[in-house]
């Protein structure tokens, strides 16, 4: 089979990969996009962001129904049709993936289904169902993503021990589910299964959940999780798992005691690892760090001048929207526009309540000894939050007291993932707290919590009392 010659080849069709392919095509490049999965969209669309948020939305309706009784609206006990739930979720994924495929066709991006393997810095072999296909390229963008981490001690080959990939399939609703890891995935999927009826025990090795977020912002999440979960164990360690009939025997250490317990299923959510094996990168000049992630500079260039890396495989914060931005940086550098990555990256956890932040956290400001002042607005003072019984939130600013520039924003509350975008824009524009305070926000909305959080910094938030900011 003759080799395909192209200007740009993109390996991996996730949110970074297909964004890079589309952008390069829009700018006039001939592009070939390689994807080993049957559907385009990568982990985010097929086994991550989209299916998890779909399930979170669906199961939240159960909670909404239960919580309406005090408003004088009572529903019967919900019934669960797992097959229909899975079919609904799969319909969303198919529609989105089909949309990506259609957009690729419209742009003239050639999509090849198969696994890519680098023969050299300018030649790729693709293993397809119909045989090998070779591609000669000028520039390559590596966008192969990451995989759920499964420590060897837990990898028994037993389907009752799940990663996020299997958990999202909702094989059944286990009576007792152990969640190992209190990060994004553990908290989100624990919430889904708890709403469906599982008794959740969550084990986290650290002394808090959602590491990286300020403790005062995770507090409402913890309070809600304690109501939904059977138990949350912090500073706990799982040492061993073994098969015990139709259950999993789990040995752990907690509060000085050694425990041996049986669970119907276990969800291991202890992070993600680089998907850098068996790609032929040893045949290129690409360098990997000790964890297997590709080393890149702020232009997404690897040590090989012909190869760029974006998204999870490039390490750092493993988020889809970071991959999308890096895709544009890589393409622009291929076109010699000298773009660099220096953007504010928001983080969002879709727990209940949601948690989102951007820029500096209070913890980071303290650790780095950066001058800062904190301003908060409690959602208990928000008319909009009161109107739908979600006063458990808080909007928080980290502000430079010398310039009043916004250094960081954290929001915990219903819809925080949507609200954080205003804070990201403010920081990208170099806004001060006064800029936000002077901006008219519609009433009654949760967006007002940003305005009043900024006003509170100056001591004149209408719906809460704070002492005026010192002029010293």
Order of alpha helices (4+ residues) and beta strands (2+ residues): beta-alpha-beta-alpha-alpha-alpha-beta-beta-beta-beta-beta-beta-alpha-beta-alpha-beta-alpha-beta-beta-beta-beta-beta-beta-beta-alpha-beta-beta-alpha-beta-alpha-beta-beta-alpha-alpha-alpha
